[in-house]
């Protein structure tokens, strides 16, 4: 028996297909213009709600920041239309949700590349630093998340030597908006089932309240399976630290 030979179903699953499938699940087959608009709005709201569901490994990316002597703050805007600044590090990167890890990197273009991990600190720790403009090799970083931007602040502030090197960030991207109905969704194939059932749940609240509870159960079950599958497959080992006090 012949098979299709393809594994690209999600690549041809446009936003309007997702909307139609979600409406089908709540028993609505003839969809009007306003219903399409309402569904796309609900889909965008659901994508934003997913940011509160923990870490999505498929939204992690890497970026190298070119350091500037005497510049501590590096700003990433939510989108290209939110603003530009002399402190911006665009590199075509927008919509950074948070920074997971950062390293100070020397010799990035040679085989002698060396990374030194930076320590992430909170607002209270950064506020307590006495001389925030002290110039040296950065060893710590502080992340501020605003409505329209994310600001990464380095400490100490890069000196002339540090400015010849860079900082490598592993960051969490925001899920892209649905946009035009002909667009594809910014999610991997594993999340297509829960995305569809989730939209059906959202739409049921507006169209078929009597189905809301059932749709919620389907949605939460499928989303939970997707989140579990999205986890890291590497093993984690926890070793207790032995401590011998001076006697």
C-alpha positions as CSV (number, residue, x, y, z in Angstrom):
1,X,0.0,0.0,0.0
2,X,1.4,3.4,-1.0
3,X,2.0,6.2,1.5
4,X,2.1,9.9,0.9
5,X,5.9,10.1,1.5
6,X,5.5,13.6,3.1
7,X,5.5,14.9,6.7
8,X,4.5,18.5,6.0
9,X,0.9,18.6,7.0
10,X,1.4,21.4,9.5
11,X,3.2,23.4,6.7
12,X,0.0,23.5,4.7
13,X,-2.3,24.1,7.7
14,X,-3.0,27.9,7.4
15,X,-4.6,30.1,10.1
16,X,-8.0,29.9,8.3
17,X,-7.8,26.1,8.4
18,X,-7.2,26.1,12.1
19,X,-10.1,28.5,12.6
20,X,-12.4,26.3,10.5
21,X,-11.4,23.2,12.3
22,X,-12.0,24.8,15.7
23,X,-15.5,26.0,14.6
24,X,-16.2,22.5,13.3
25,X,-15.5,21.1,16.7
26,X,-18.2,23.2,18.3
27,X,-20.7,22.5,15.6
28,X,-20.5,25.7,13.5
29,X,-19.7,25.1,9.9
30,X,-20.8,28.3,8.1
31,X,-18.4,31.0,9.4
32,X,-19.0,34.7,8.8
33,X,-16.5,37.5,8.4
34,X,-16.8,38.7,12.0
35,X,-16.4,35.2,13.3
36,X,-13.1,34.9,11.4
37,X,-11.9,38.1,13.0
38,X,-13.0,37.0,16.4
39,X,-11.3,33.6,16.1
40,X,-8.0,35.2,15.0
41,X,-8.2,37.5,18.0
42,X,-8.8,34.5,20.3
43,X,-5.9,32.6,18.8
44,X,-3.5,35.5,19.5
45,X,-4.8,35.8,23.1
46,X,-4.2,32.0,23.5
47,X,-0.6,32.4,22.2
48,X,0.0,35.0,24.8
49,X,-1.5,32.8,27.5
50,X,1.0,30.0,26.5
51,X,3.8,32.3,27.7
52,X,2.5,31.6,31.2
53,X,2.6,27.8,30.7
54,X,6.3,27.5,31.3
55,X,9.3,27.1,29.0
56,X,8.8,26.2,25.4
57,X,12.0,24.7,24.1
58,X,11.0,25.4,20.5
59,X,11.0,29.1,21.3
60,X,14.7,29.2,22.5
61,X,17.2,30.9,20.2
62,X,20.8,32.1,20.4
63,X,22.2,35.6,19.7
64,X,25.6,37.2,19.9
65,X,25.7,40.8,21.1
66,X,28.5,43.1,20.0
67,X,29.6,45.0,23.1
68,X,30.2,48.8,23.1
69,X,32.7,50.3,25.5
70,X,30.9,52.1,28.3
71,X,27.4,50.8,27.3
72,X,25.7,48.7,30.0
73,X,22.2,48.5,28.7
74,X,21.2,46.6,25.5
75,X,17.6,47.0,24.4
76,X,15.5,44.6,22.4
77,X,12.1,45.9,21.3
78,X,8.9,43.9,20.9
79,X,8.8,44.6,17.2
80,X,10.5,46.8,14.6
81,X,7.7,49.4,14.9
82,X,8.1,49.9,18.7
83,X,11.1,52.1,18.5
84,X,14.8,52.4,17.8
85,X,17.6,53.5,20.0
86,X,21.3,53.9,20.1
87,X,21.2,51.2,22.8
88,X,19.3,48.8,20.6
89,X,20.9,45.6,19.4
90,X,18.6,44.7,16.5
91,X,20.5,42.1,14.5
92,X,17.1,41.5,13.1
93,X,16.0,40.2,16.5
94,X,12.8,41.4,18.1
95,X,10.3,40.0,20.6
96,X,12.7,38.6,23.2
97,X,10.5,37.3,26.1
98,X,13.4,36.6,28.6
99,X,17.0,35.6,28.7
100,X,17.9,32.1,30.0
101,X,21.7,32.1,29.9
102,X,24.5,34.5,29.0
103,X,28.2,34.0,28.4
104,X,31.1,36.4,27.8
105,X,32.9,35.1,24.7
106,X,36.4,35.8,23.5
107,X,37.9,34.7,20.2
108,X,34.6,34.0,18.6
109,X,36.0,33.8,15.1
110,X,38.9,31.6,15.9
111,X,39.6,28.1,17.2
112,X,40.7,29.7,20.5
113,X,37.1,30.7,21.4
114,X,36.5,30.8,25.2
115,X,33.2,31.3,27.0
116,X,32.8,32.5,30.6
117,X,29.4,32.1,32.1
118,X,27.7,35.3,33.4
119,X,25.6,35.2,36.5
120,X,22.0,36.4,36.2
121,X,21.0,38.7,39.1
122,X,17.7,40.3,40.2
123,X,16.7,43.9,40.6
124,X,17.6,44.1,44.3
125,X,21.1,42.7,43.7
126,X,21.8,45.1,40.8
127,X,20.4,48.0,42.8
128,X,22.8,47.3,45.6
129,X,25.9,47.5,43.4
130,X,27.8,50.6,44.4
131,X,29.4,51.7,41.1
132,X,27.3,50.5,38.2
133,X,29.5,52.4,35.7
134,X,32.7,50.6,36.7
135,X,34.4,49.4,33.5
136,X,35.8,45.9,33.2
137,X,34.9,42.5,31.8
138,X,31.2,41.8,32.4
139,X,30.5,39.0,34.9
140,X,26.8,39.6,35.7
141,X,23.6,40.5,33.9
142,X,20.2,41.8,34.9
143,X,17.1,41.5,32.7
144,X,14.1,43.9,32.8
145,X,11.0,43.0,30.9
146,X,8.7,45.9,29.9
147,X,5.6,46.0,27.8
148,X,7.3,47.0,24.6
149,X,10.9,45.9,25.2
150,X,13.4,43.8,27.1
151,X,16.5,45.4,28.5
152,X,19.7,43.4,29.3
153,X,22.1,45.3,31.6
154,X,25.6,44.1,32.0
155,X,27.9,44.6,35.1
156,X,30.6,45.7,35.1
157,X,30.1,48.0,32.1
158,X,32.3,46.8,29.2
159,X,35.7,48.4,29.0
160,X,37.8,48.8,25.8
161,X,39.1,45.2,25.9
162,X,35.6,43.7,26.5
163,X,34.2,45.8,23.7
164,X,36.3,43.8,21.2
165,X,34.5,40.7,22.3
166,X,30.8,39.8,22.7
167,X,28.1,38.3,24.9
168,X,26.2,35.2,23.7
169,X,22.6,34.9,24.8
170,X,20.2,32.1,24.9
171,X,16.8,33.7,24.9
172,X,13.1,32.9,24.8
173,X,11.2,34.3,21.7
174,X,7.6,35.4,21.8
175,X,5.2,33.4,19.7
176,X,4.5,35.3,16.5
177,X,1.0,36.7,16.0
178,X,-1.4,34.8,13.7
179,X,-1.4,37.7,11.2
180,X,-3.0,37.1,7.8
181,X,-5.4,34.1,7.4
182,X,-3.1,32.6,4.8
183,X,-0.2,32.5,7.3
184,X,1.1,29.4,9.0
185,X,1.2,29.3,12.7
186,X,4.5,29.9,14.6
187,X,4.2,26.5,16.4
188,X,5.7,23.0,15.7
189,X,3.6,20.2,14.6
190,X,3.4,18.7,18.1
191,X,1.3,21.7,19.2
192,X,-1.1,21.7,16.3
193,X,-3.7,19.5,18.1
194,X,-3.7,21.5,21.3
195,X,-3.7,24.8,19.4
196,X,-6.8,23.7,17.5
197,X,-8.6,22.3,20.6
198,X,-7.6,25.4,22.6
199,X,-9.1,27.7,20.0
200,X,-12.3,25.6,20.1
201,X,-12.3,26.1,23.8
202,X,-12.0,29.9,23.5
203,X,-14.7,30.0,20.8
204,X,-17.1,27.9,22.7
205,X,-17.1,30.5,25.5
206,X,-18.5,33.0,22.9
207,X,-20.6,30.7,20.7
208,X,-21.5,27.5,22.6
209,X,-21.2,28.0,26.4
210,X,-22.8,24.6,27.0
211,X,-19.7,23.0,25.4
212,X,-17.1,25.1,27.2
213,X,-16.4,22.6,30.0
214,X,-15.9,19.7,27.7
215,X,-13.7,21.8,25.3
216,X,-11.6,22.9,28.2
217,X,-10.9,19.2,29.2
218,X,-9.9,18.3,25.7
219,X,-7.7,21.4,25.5
220,X,-5.9,21.0,28.8
221,X,-5.3,17.3,28.1
222,X,-3.7,17.9,24.7
223,X,-1.7,20.9,25.9
224,X,-0.3,18.9,28.8
225,X,0.8,16.1,26.5
226,X,2.5,18.6,24.1
227,X,4.3,20.3,27.0
228,X,5.6,17.0,28.3
229,X,6.8,16.0,24.9
230,X,8.5,19.4,24.5
231,X,10.8,18.8,27.4
232,X,14.5,18.1,27.2
233,X,15.3,14.4,26.5
234,X,18.7,14.6,28.2
235,X,19.1,13.0,31.6
236,X,19.5,15.1,34.8
237,X,21.7,14.0,37.6
238,X,21.5,15.6,41.1
239,X,24.5,15.0,43.4
240,X,24.4,16.2,47.0
241,X,27.2,18.4,48.0
242,X,29.3,17.1,50.9
243,X,30.0,19.7,53.5
244,X,32.5,19.2,56.4
245,X,32.5,22.0,58.9
246,X,35.7,23.0,60.6
247,X,36.0,21.2,63.9
